[in-house]
Amino acid sequence: MKKVYFLQTCDTCRRILKEVPMDGFEKQEIKTQPITVKQLEEMYALSKSYEALFNKRAKLYREMGLGAQNLSETDYKQYILDEYTFLKRPVFIVNNEIFIGNSKKVIDSLKASLL
């Protein structure tokens, strides 16, 4: 399975989608097609952490003062399901590997896995 979760309005996501060979990928734009509980649980099964999937750079994260709170894995899961902006993106799933976020290291690993 090859799938990518991304945000169309995110310049970084668009740039990465142009950089990465997208042949055979199912694309899901998370604002227009929100992730489901089942999809988030599939991501969790690969990453072993809802916190790893959580975007701490989101404007809403700062606005809600979440950095000052002691959030549990259950909290991270619920925030991601409640608001698309809390999913760290893009999220690529390639077979049984997950690539979360836009760091150079993550994108380089993704590209290497597609060779």
C-alpha positions, 0 to 999 in steps of 0.5 A, a space after each residue: 500500500 502506498 498512501 499520502 495524507 497531505 494538506 493542499 494549502 500547505 506550500 511545504 506539502 505541495 513542494 514535497 509532493 512534486 519532489 517525490 515520485 507519486 506513482 501508485 500513491 493514493 492521495 488524501 487531502 485531509 481538509 476536504 477528506 478528514 482522516 478517520 479513526 481507523 486511518 489514524 489507528 493504522 498510522 499509530 500501529 506503524 508509528 507506535 505514537 500519537 505524539 509522533 503524528 501530532 503537529 506541535 508547530 500548528 498555530 492552534 497548538 499555541 493559541 490553545 496553550 497546549 504546550 503548557 499542558 501535560 497531554 496523554 496519547 489519548 489527548 493527542 489522538 483526540 486532538 488529531 481527530 478533532 482538527 486536521 491541522 494537528 496532524 503532522 504532515 505530510 504522512 506517507 505510508 509505503 507498505 509497512 513503513 511510515 514517514 511523518 513530517 517534512 524534515 529533510 531526513 524523513 523525506 530522504 528516507 522516503 525517497 530511498 524507500 521508493 527506489 
